[in-house]
């Protein structure tokens, strides 16, 4: 397993399906933090993840605190439009956790405030739009992290 992709209380099944597909093809593990805004049995998940979903390394967590307790010795990066540091400035290592917030609200203030040093963002122009689509953002940041660790096990 190359990286850990974490979705904090995801709301849109199609995004989670697309992210799951990306995880399978990059040998990353997907972590979902409850509550989820959908059922994992929904057809939208399976449609977006296509036939990749059965091959997904998936772990479900009851809460953010449960995830952090279980992986307390790991490095976590938090992806937010409110970050000061750009994602390519992070020094990613194999096994790191990349945490992404809800589609509608992002990460809660308490998580961002506790993790200022590892809060990263994708550069965007100033606009009335909030942010890039979650599945696009995950792919962009995950591939930069994978590039930094020399795309292990990838052709």
C-alpha positions as CSV (number, residue, x, y, z in Angstrom):
1,X,0.0,0.0,0.0
2,X,1.4,3.3,-1.1
3,X,-0.7,6.0,0.6
4,X,-3.8,6.3,2.8
5,X,-6.6,8.5,1.4
6,X,-9.1,9.6,4.0
7,X,-12.5,11.1,3.3
8,X,-14.1,12.9,6.3
9,X,-17.8,12.3,6.3
10,X,-18.2,12.1,2.5
11,X,-21.5,13.2,1.1
12,X,-21.6,12.3,-2.6
13,X,-21.4,8.6,-3.6
14,X,-20.1,9.3,-7.1
15,X,-17.1,11.1,-5.7
16,X,-16.4,8.3,-3.3
17,X,-16.7,5.8,-6.1
18,X,-14.3,7.7,-8.3
19,X,-11.8,8.1,-5.4
20,X,-12.1,4.3,-4.7
21,X,-11.2,3.6,-8.3
22,X,-8.2,5.9,-8.1
23,X,-7.1,4.1,-4.9
24,X,-7.3,0.7,-6.5
25,X,-5.2,1.8,-9.5
26,X,-2.6,3.5,-7.4
27,X,-2.4,0.9,-4.6
28,X,-3.7,3.3,-2.0
29,X,-6.0,2.5,0.9
30,X,-9.3,4.4,1.3
31,X,-10.5,5.3,4.8
32,X,-14.0,6.6,5.3
33,X,-15.0,8.5,8.4
34,X,-18.6,8.2,9.5
35,X,-21.2,9.4,9.2
36,X,-21.4,8.8,5.5
37,X,-24.0,10.8,3.4
38,X,-24.9,7.6,1.6
39,X,-25.0,3.8,1.8
40,X,-22.0,1.9,0.5
41,X,-24.5,-0.4,-1.2
42,X,-25.9,2.4,-3.4
43,X,-25.7,1.9,-7.1
44,X,-23.9,5.3,-7.6
45,X,-20.9,4.0,-5.7
46,X,-20.7,0.9,-7.7
47,X,-21.3,2.7,-11.0
48,X,-18.6,5.3,-10.3
49,X,-16.2,2.6,-9.0
50,X,-17.2,0.2,-11.8
51,X,-15.7,-3.3,-11.3
52,X,-12.8,-1.9,-9.3
53,X,-14.8,-1.6,-6.0
54,X,-14.3,-5.3,-5.0
55,X,-10.5,-4.8,-5.2
56,X,-10.5,-1.7,-3.0
57,X,-8.6,-1.6,0.3
58,X,-11.3,0.0,2.4
59,X,-11.4,0.8,6.1
60,X,-14.4,2.5,7.8
61,X,-13.9,4.6,11.0
62,X,-16.6,5.6,13.5
63,X,-15.0,9.0,14.0
64,X,-12.0,11.1,13.2
65,X,-10.7,10.5,16.7
66,X,-10.8,6.7,16.2
67,X,-8.7,7.0,13.0
68,X,-6.1,9.2,14.7
69,X,-5.9,6.9,17.7
70,X,-5.5,3.8,15.5
71,X,-2.7,5.4,13.4
72,X,-1.2,7.7,16.1
73,X,2.4,7.3,14.8
74,X,1.6,8.1,11.2
75,X,2.0,11.4,9.3
76,X,-1.3,13.1,8.3
77,X,-1.7,15.9,5.7
78,X,-5.0,17.9,5.7
79,X,-6.2,19.2,2.4
80,X,-8.2,22.4,2.6
81,X,-8.7,25.6,0.6
82,X,-7.8,27.4,3.9
83,X,-4.3,26.0,3.9
84,X,-1.2,28.3,3.5
85,X,1.2,25.7,2.1
86,X,0.7,24.3,-1.4
87,X,0.4,20.5,-1.8
88,X,3.6,20.2,-3.8
89,X,5.6,21.8,-1.0
90,X,4.8,18.9,1.4
91,X,7.4,16.2,1.9
92,X,5.3,13.0,1.3
93,X,6.4,9.6,2.4
94,X,5.1,6.1,1.7
95,X,2.2,5.3,4.1
96,X,1.2,9.0,4.7
97,X,-2.4,9.9,5.2
98,X,-4.1,12.5,3.0
99,X,-7.3,13.8,4.7
100,X,-10.0,15.5,2.7
101,X,-13.2,17.1,4.0
102,X,-16.8,17.0,3.1
103,X,-17.9,18.2,-0.3
104,X,-20.1,20.9,1.1
105,X,-18.1,22.2,4.1
106,X,-14.6,20.9,3.9
107,X,-12.8,20.0,7.1
108,X,-14.1,21.3,10.4
109,X,-12.3,24.2,12.1
110,X,-11.1,22.1,15.0
111,X,-9.3,19.7,12.7
112,X,-7.7,22.5,10.6
113,X,-6.7,24.4,13.7
114,X,-5.1,21.4,15.3
115,X,-3.0,20.6,12.2
116,X,-1.9,24.0,10.8
117,X,1.7,22.6,10.1
118,X,0.4,19.9,7.8
119,X,-2.5,21.8,6.2
120,X,-2.1,21.9,2.4
121,X,-4.0,23.4,-0.5
122,X,-4.3,23.3,-4.3
123,X,-3.7,26.8,-5.9
124,X,-6.7,28.3,-7.6
125,X,-7.7,31.6,-9.0
126,X,-9.9,33.9,-6.9
127,X,-13.5,33.1,-7.9
128,X,-16.9,32.7,-6.5
129,X,-16.6,28.9,-6.8
130,X,-15.5,27.2,-3.6
131,X,-13.1,24.6,-4.8
132,X,-12.3,21.9,-7.3
133,X,-14.3,18.7,-7.3
134,X,-13.3,16.4,-4.4
135,X,-12.4,13.4,-6.6
136,X,-10.2,15.7,-8.9
137,X,-8.5,17.1,-5.8
138,X,-7.8,13.7,-4.4
139,X,-6.3,12.5,-7.7
140,X,-4.1,15.7,-8.1
141,X,-2.6,15.5,-4.6
142,X,-2.3,11.7,-4.5
143,X,-0.4,11.7,-7.7
144,X,2.0,14.4,-6.4
145,X,2.6,12.3,-3.3
146,X,3.1,9.2,-5.5
147,X,5.6,11.1,-7.7
148,X,7.6,12.1,-4.6
149,X,7.9,8.4,-3.6
150,X,8.8,7.3,-7.1
151,X,5.4,5.7,-8.1
152,X,6.0,2.4,-6.2
153,X,4.6,-0.7,-7.8
154,X,3.3,1.4,-10.7
155,X,4.2,1.2,-14.4
